[in-house]
Amino acid sequence: MTLTASAEAGLRIDLAACFRLVAHFGMDDLIYNHISVRVPGTDDQFLINPYGLLFSEIRASSFVKITLDGDPVEPTEHAVNRAGFVIHSAIHAGRADAHCVLHTHSEAATAVSALAEGLLPLSQFAMRFQGHVGVHAYEGVALDLDERRRLVANLGPHNTLLLRNHGVLTVGRTVPEAFILMHYFEKAARVQLLVQGAAGAGGGMVLPAAEVTVKAARQFNRQEGDILAPGAREWPAFLRLLDRIDPSYRS
């Protein structure tokens, strides 16, 4: 096996694990949503899930390999979700560092996407995202190629994009990075909805001082102290979890 082929085989396992983890933590949406990863050694090809499989049944061998124009690189009997192609081809083409692109319709994140204020700094989970989230207005189902340039422009330099009235998208230099950002965005969104619900029932809501929020965001995003890049420390534990539950994702 060549070095490039070996790298792709490893990425396929990580990508399949990411699908299983999104399902495990309840962030999937039936057969919809998509996760993709750039094929090693290329700048115009990526792996994406075939249209019709649940996230919980995705395996390393399941993926469709397509170009940025949507053409299959290898023979396949599977179709690719049109909206998935539009969104993922946009980000892979527009951001050289976006090796993994993860999009979900998770409930809490989608609820926060419909709030004018977006994600608030109400928890430590939310701090890493302060000043680091792009916002993209809802344009209908993402079927039009013209929307790609606006998706890239709205993401800008960030690794998280709030899709208004739709969901959230994260990008990573690695599959683990994209997953951890998604995992913590969803946790932050759930905490926010709980706090806002309690505040609506008469509770008080405390927001940290602005300078503290800025400090915490800097600590996370510059990886100060013993903070590592998202996923660097957690991923081996997640793989052990999946191996205990169902190791078929590796096949």
C-alpha positions in Angstrom: 0.0 0.0 0.0 1.4 3.4 -1.0 1.8 6.2 1.6 -1.2 8.1 0.0 -3.4 5.0 0.0 -2.5 4.3 3.7 -3.3 7.9 4.6 -6.7 7.6 2.8 -7.4 4.3 4.6 -6.8 6.0 8.0 -8.9 9.0 7.0 -11.8 6.7 6.0 -11.7 5.1 9.5 -11.7 8.4 11.2 -14.5 9.7 9.0 -16.6 6.6 9.6 -16.0 7.0 13.3 -17.2 10.6 13.1 -20.5 9.5 11.5 -21.0 6.9 14.3 -20.2 9.5 17.0 -22.6 12.0 15.6 -25.3 9.4 15.7 -24.2 8.2 19.2 -24.6 11.7 20.6 -27.9 12.2 18.9 -26.9 14.9 16.5 -27.9 13.1 13.3 -31.0 13.6 11.1 -32.1 10.3 9.6 -30.2 9.8 6.3 -29.6 13.5 5.8 -26.7 15.8 6.7 -23.2 15.1 5.6 -19.5 14.9 6.6 -16.7 15.0 4.1 -12.9 14.9 4.1 -10.4 15.9 1.5 -8.6 13.0 -0.2 -4.9 13.0 0.7 -2.6 14.2 -2.0 -5.4 16.1 -3.9 -6.9 19.5 -3.7 -10.0 18.8 -5.8 -11.4 15.5 -4.4 -13.3 14.6 -1.3 -15.0 11.6 0.4 -18.6 12.1 1.4 -21.4 9.8 2.6 -23.7 8.0 0.1 -27.3 9.3 0.1 -29.5 6.8 1.9 -27.4 5.4 4.7 -28.0 6.2 8.4 -25.0 7.6 10.2 -25.1 4.6 12.5 -24.4 2.2 9.6 -21.6 4.1 7.8 -18.4 2.2 7.4 -14.9 3.1 6.1 -15.8 1.5 2.8 -19.1 3.3 2.4 -17.9 6.7 1.0 -18.3 8.1 -2.4 -15.2 9.9 -3.8 -16.1 12.9 -5.9 -14.5 16.0 -7.4 -15.3 19.6 -6.6 -17.5 19.5 -9.7 -19.5 16.6 -8.3 -18.1 14.0 -10.7 -17.4 10.5 -9.2 -13.7 9.6 -9.2 -14.4 5.9 -8.9 -17.4 3.8 -10.1 -20.2 3.9 -7.6 -23.8 2.8 -7.4 -24.6 5.5 -4.8 -25.8 9.1 -5.3 -24.7 12.1 -3.3 -27.1 14.5 -1.6 -27.2 17.6 -3.9 -27.2 20.0 -0.9 -24.3 18.1 0.5 -22.3 18.5 -2.7 -23.1 22.2 -2.9 -22.2 23.0 0.7 -19.1 20.7 1.0 -17.6 21.5 -2.4 -17.9 25.2 -1.5 -15.9 24.9 1.7 -13.3 22.5 0.4 -12.7 24.8 -2.6 -12.7 28.0 -0.6 -10.6 27.0 2.4 -7.3 25.1 1.9 -7.2 24.2 5.6 -10.8 22.8 5.6 -9.8 19.1 5.3 -13.0 18.0 7.1 -16.4 19.6 6.8 -19.2 18.6 9.1 -22.8 19.7 8.8 -25.7 18.8 11.1 -29.3 19.8 11.9 -28.9 19.1 15.6 -31.8 20.4 17.6 -30.2 22.8 20.0 -27.8 24.3 17.4 -30.7 24.7 15.0 -32.7 26.4 17.7 -29.9 28.8 18.5 -29.5 29.5 14.8 -33.0 31.0 14.9 -32.2 33.3 17.7 -31.1 36.9 16.7 -28.3 36.8 19.3 -27.0 33.4 18.2 -24.7 31.6 20.7 -24.2 33.6 23.9 -21.2 33.2 26.3 -23.3 31.6 29.0 -21.0 28.6 29.6 -17.4 27.6 29.3 -18.6 25.4 26.4 -19.5 28.5 24.5 -16.4 30.5 25.2 -14.3 29.0 22.4 -16.8 30.2 19.8 -17.1 33.8 20.9 -15.8 36.0 18.0 -15.1 32.8 16.0 -18.5 32.0 14.4 -19.7 33.1 10.9 -23.4 33.5 10.1 -25.1 32.5 6.9 -28.7 33.6 6.1 -31.2 31.0 5.1 -31.7 30.8 1.4 -33.8 27.7 1.1 -32.4 24.1 0.6 -28.8 24.5 -0.6 -29.4 23.4 -4.2 -28.0 26.4 -6.1 -24.4 26.6 -7.0 -24.4 30.4 -6.6 -24.9 30.0 -2.9 -21.4 28.5 -2.6 -19.6 31.8 -2.8 -21.8 33.3 0.0 -21.2 30.2 2.2 -17.4 30.7 1.9 -17.6 34.5 2.4 -19.8 34.1 5.5 -17.5 31.4 7.0 -14.6 33.7 6.5 -11.6 32.8 8.7 -13.8 30.9 11.2 -14.1 27.2 11.8 -17.8 27.3 12.7 -20.7 28.6 10.6 -24.2 29.2 12.0 -26.7 28.5 9.3 -29.7 30.6 10.1 -32.9 28.5 10.6 -31.1 25.5 9.4 -28.2 24.2 11.6 -24.5 24.5 12.0 -21.3 23.6 10.1 -17.8 23.1 11.4 -14.5 22.7 9.6 -11.3 21.1 10.8 -7.7 20.5 9.8 -8.6 17.0 11.0 -11.7 14.9 11.4 -11.4 15.0 15.2 -11.2 18.8 15.2 -14.4 19.2 13.2 -16.2 16.7 15.4 -15.1 18.3 18.7 -16.2 21.7 17.5 -19.6 20.3 16.6 -19.9 18.4 19.9 -19.2 21.5 22.0 -21.3 23.8 19.9 -24.2 21.5 20.5 -23.5 21.3 24.3 -23.2 25.1 24.5 -26.5 25.5 22.6 -28.3 23.1 24.9 -27.0 25.0 28.0 -28.1 28.3 26.5 -31.6 27.1 25.8 -31.8 25.7 29.4 -30.6 29.0 30.8 -32.9 31.1 28.6 -35.8 28.9 29.6 -35.1 29.3 33.3 -34.7 33.1 32.8 -38.0 33.2 31.0 -39.6 31.6 34.1 -38.2 34.3 36.3 -34.6 33.2 37.0 -31.6 35.6 36.7 -29.2 35.2 33.8 -25.5 36.0 34.3 -23.2 36.9 31.5 -19.4 37.0 32.1 -17.7 40.4 31.7 -16.6 41.1 28.1 -12.9 41.0 29.0 -13.3 37.6 30.6 -15.1 36.2 27.5 -12.3 37.5 25.3 -9.7 35.9 27.6 -11.4 32.5 27.6 -11.9 32.6 23.8 -8.2 33.4 23.4 -7.2 30.6 25.8 -9.1 28.0 23.8 -8.3 29.2 20.3 -4.6 29.8 20.9 -4.4 26.6 23.0 -2.8 28.2 26.0 -1.7 26.2 29.0 -2.4 22.5 28.5 -5.2 23.1 26.0 -4.6 21.2 22.8 -6.2 21.5 19.4 -9.8 20.2 19.4 -9.9 16.4 19.2 -6.2 15.9 19.8 -6.7 14.5 23.3 -10.2 13.2 23.0 -10.2 11.2 19.8 -8.4 8.0 21.0 -11.0 7.7 23.8 -13.8 8.1 21.3 -12.4 5.3 19.1 -12.2 3.1 22.1 -15.8 3.8 22.9 -16.8 2.9 19.3 -14.7 -0.3 19.4 -16.6 -1.4 22.5 -20.0 -0.6 21.0 -19.5 -1.8 17.4 -16.2 -1.9 15.6 -17.8 -2.4 12.2 -17.1 1.3 11.3 -13.5 0.2 10.6 -14.5 -2.1 7.7 
